[in-house]
Amino acid sequence: MIQEFQNIFAQFTGIQLIVFAAFVVVYLIRLLYLFLFTGRVVFRKKSEKKTVVNTPVTLLFTLRNEENHIRKILPKILELEGFNFEVVVVDDYSQDSSYSVLGLLNQRYGRLKISSLNEETRFSVKLAQNIALKSASNNWVLITPISLSAVKKDWLSGILSGIESEPADVVCCYSSVVPAIGLFNLFYRIENFYQQIKNAAYINNGLPFIYNEDNIAFKKEKYFQIGGYGKNIKEQYANLELIVNAFITKKNTVVNFNSETAIRKNIEIKRAEYMDLLQKRLRIEKYLSTGKKLVLFTDALTNLLFLPLLALVLLLLFPLWPLIIILVGVKVLAQLLIIKITQNRLNERKIFIPSLVYGLLMPFYMLFYKWHFNRSNGKYK
């Protein structure tokens, strides 16, 4: 068999050998990334859950026109027993009865603190978050969306266990949206899944950053140590992700990805929400360090080149097709296994096959979209 391949290689031209070498390099990078990055999310040991958690934490909510979600979710959170926590809610100039409902709840629950913005303000989400952080009595804060679909006791205990499991400044947990009928709901869930798995992978490899602020706990002192939002106050796509990314490290971060600590938001996803998710991703990457950008660029480039090089190798070096099929088969089977285990662990159902197709095609779309977004953003400025 080896002699046969040697004879085949001896017949190839220089261009054919260059194409094959390029394919092998890209293949190895993709394989290393699959096992050393994405695979580490699967093989990482789960955090041991403690029966007693005493660390005080403040749940932060910033909201606008969320009367229905307030009535449905906030009482369930406030009635959780066995935890040392408070809830801080900042109303961002709601035009419905949100603030009135919050006032009634404030009379019933002593652990609820409320505040508000009294006028329409640019970058109001960041201003509301700043008020919430200043109002928090505890050093540990948890960024929580008011659109939670359900409240599980294991959710809060799991996050607090992550806080107490080892010295940490950040605890990262998974968040998604409730499955619903619609193509953009599916796209949103898949893109969100890949983004957060990438976050966990990069944190585990010492290149930490986050794309999503929801269900992230951190020490509020870090926010004030770096001066809050500062010059980033005008960034329109990202919020507390920018703050966390300024101080997050591998040593000070606990990745607690499992179905117990995961949350689902009950929100309607249309094209605008999906495009916002893509835009937010690009803007957050813009603020990362050069080293992280370089690794992300290598990841994106090799992912983009893999299919074209595979097609080119099969076209120009067809006698090697058995070897190519074996190599690709190893990669595909490993990827299928890792993605399936990860989605099961996070209880992210019914996106397995679509996520594989999405993962193959999305790099080509993002190449165009990134150019279009940067061009549009430049014109806007």
Secondary structure, 3 states (H helix, E strand, C coil): CHHHHHHHHHCCCHHHHHHHHHHHHHHHHHHHHHHHHHHHHHHCCCCCCCCCCCCCEEEEEEECCCHHHHHHHHHHHHCCCCCCEEEEEEEECCCCCHHHHHHHHHHHCCCEEEEEECCCCCCHHHHHHHHHHHHCCCCEEEECCCCECCCCHHHHHHHHHHHHHCCCCEEECCEEECCCCCHHHHHHHHHHHHHHHHHHHHHHCCCCCCCCCCCEEEEHHHHHHCCCCHHHHHCCCCCHHHHHHHHCCCCCEEECCCCCCCEEECCCCCHHHHHHHHHHHHHHHHCCCHHHHHHHHHHHHHHHHHHHHHHHHHHHCHHHHHHHHHHHHHHHHHHHHHHHHHHHHCCCCCCHHHHHHHHHHHHHHHHHHHHHHHHHHHHHC
